Amino acid sequence: MSGGEQGSVVQLRHVSFGDDQVSLLFVQRPGEAYGIPSFAVGVEHGVIRLRLTGARLRNPDGTPSYDGPRTFQSAEGRMKDVRIDEDRDGAVVVEIPIDGRGCPRVASRRSGLGSTFSAAFVSVALRDGPVVALDPDSGRPGGPMQVVGMGFAPSSPVIFQSGGRTVWVSRSDARGWLDTVLFVPDLPPGEHAVLVRDAAGAALARFRVE
């Protein structure tokens, strides 16, 4: 399976990890064409391998452009371990060992991340339905987290639930895309999950309250 826009080269900005999905947000790379990075995905020996030939972890001068984690782990869900690296050609490589058999679903879109700059969204999931990313995925209660998603029912109410209660309600557009801001719920410090759901299904994303 492959996709993306030929000729675009972008830089990884953020990774959002859930129990059965991993979503990546990319931003424009100086001097390069902006777009969804070209990618190819396959499964071998129980490992999903996503290679993004149009994505980079480094700036043009060789300094790191992504300073986030390179590994993500979860005790729950089918995606228990995600590893991010770069190959000898500089392409971003994501490897995801999976629990049991599964066929990866890859979704991608362009996004206006807030109102400040453009981003590209690529997600790998082990199910059909919505996928989301939170950027940032941590903060003090009341702090903003940009939400980018797709796969929702068109023009549908989207409900955010965390800590046993509804913490936000938004709405998808006519394409089933979601762009909104979720404010960090007033929850105890530590890691929490938010369930983002509508008539098409639900996606789980994790965040940290500082």
Secondary structure, 3 states (H helix, E strand, C coil): CEECCCCECEEEEEEEECCCEEEEEEEECCCCECCCCCEEEEEECCEEEEEECCEECECCCCCECCCCCCEEECCCCCECEEEEEECCCCCEEEEEEECCCCCCEEEEEEEEECCCEEEEEEEEECCCCCEEEEECCEECCCCEEEEEEECCCCCCEEEEEECCEEEEEEECCCCCCEEEEEECCCCCCEEEEEEEEECCEEEEEEEEEC
